[in-house]
Amino acid sequence: QEGFGLLVTIDHGNGYETYYGHLSKLLVSAGQSVSAGDVIAISGNTGLSTGPHLHFEVRYLGTPVDPRPLLP
């Protein structure tokens, strides 16, 4: 996970997790519950990054999957 820089991982249950990487500031703590719409971090340029951006990733059972079918 080192390449992601500052990282927030959310466990959604049923084997799904989301990763939010390259953040400049974390606004949540480990083990904290969050809800849809909560601000969890500020995007940034940490880790192996060539410029400020958000790395968003969905994993199912630890394997990255296409997020498009899961997004509204």
N, C-alpha and C positions, 0 to 999 in steps of 0.2 A: 504494500500500500504506500510505500515511501514516495513513489513517483507522483502520487496524487497531491502531495503537500498536505495542507490542513484539510481534513476529510471528515464529513459527517456521514454515518451509515445509519439508515433507518430499517429496522426489522418490521415488516408488515404482516408477518405470520404466514402460514401456509407455504413456507419455503421462499417467499419473496423478500428481497432487500433492495433498497435504492442507495446509490452512492452519489455524493455531491463533493467534488474535489476541486483543488486549486484555490481554496477559500482564503480570504485575508483575515477574517475574524469569525470565530464560532460564537453563536448566541445560545447554544444549548449545551448541556452537560451529559456525560455518559449515563445511560439509564433513565434519562428524563423522557417522559411521555410527551408526544407532540400530536397535534391535530392538523387536519387540512387547513391551510391558510396561515399557519404559524410561520413566522420568519425564523429560520434556523441558523443562518449565516450570511456573511457578506462575501460576494465573489471576489476573486483576486488573481494572483499570479504566483502562487507558491508551488513547490515541487518542480517536476520536470515540465515546465511550461514556457512557451515562447511569447506569451502576452496574456493580459487579463482575460479570463473567460471562466465559465462554469463547466466542469466535467460532470455530466449526468449519466448514470448507468443503472440499469435494472438487472438484477441477478435472480435466477431461480435455482435453488439448491446449489448456490455458489458459482453458477455458470452464467456469464453475461447473455442476455436475450434481447431481442428487438423490442424496444419499448412502445413502438407505435400502436400495436393492438390494445395496449393497456391505458393509453392516454385518451382524455376526452376529445 
